[in-house]
């Protein structure tokens, strides 16, 4: 009986924490999401060094940051997340 309770508690805790994280991410303003995605891609580029595709991703990062700087947040986010995907890395787009 204790094991069933522990399993149920763990499942409920995971469901609640996942829902809470998704709610938090969806409430981030577009300009801050743009900054977060840009920082993530920048770190990816630093880690990957001169791996194939990093030059194109670097250009996309600059383009996406420029779009975000001009208030085109959706376009900037799409450009940056597209570059992350092109590198074969996962993107959290909640």
N, C-alpha and C positions, 0 to 999 in steps of 0.2 A: 504494500500500500504506500509506503514511503517513497519508493522508486517512482510510482505513477505520479505522485504529488510533485516530486522533484522535476520530472520530465514536463509535466503540465506547467509548472512554474517557469521553467526555462523557456518553453515555447511562448508563453504569454509575455515574458520579459523581452524576448527577441522581437516579438511582434510590436510591442509598445515602443521599444527603442528605435526600430526601423521606421515606424510611422512618424515618430518625433523627428528623426533626422531628415526624412523626406519633407516634412512640413517646414523645417528650418531652411533647408536648401531652396525650396520654392519661394520663400519669403525674402530671399536676398535680392536687393535691387539690381536691375540689369547692369548698371555701371560697375557695381562691385563684383558681379558674376564675371564680367569681362576681365576685370583685374585678376580675379582668381584663376580663370582659365589661362590668361597670359602668363601668370607666374608659374603655373603648372607646366606649360609648354616650355618656358624658359629653363626650368629645372630639368625637364626631359632632355632638352638640347645640351645642357651642360653635362649630363650623365652620359649621353650617347656620343659626345665628342664629334668626330668626323665620320660617323656611320652614314651609310647610304640614305638619302632622303632628308638629311638634316639641313642642307642648304636651302632646299625648297621650303621646309618647315620654318626656317629662320625668316625667309622672305614673307611667308604667310603670317608669321607672328608680327612683323613690322606693319604689314597691311592691316591686320586685325586691330592692332593697337591704334593705328591711324583712324580707322573707321569708328572705333569706340570714342576716340578723342573728339570726333566730330558729331557725336550723339547718335551714331548708327549702331546701337548696341547689338541688335539682333544680327546684323550683317557681320559685325566684328566677332561676335561669339561663334557664328557659323564658320567664319574663316579660320579662327583659331582651333576650334574643335575638329574641323576638317583636316587640319594639319596634324593634329594629334592622332586621328584615325589613320591618316596616310602613313604615319610611322608605325602603325600596327599596335598602338597602345589603346587601352580602354578609356572611355570618357564617361563621366557621370553627368548625365544631362537631365536631371530631375527638374 
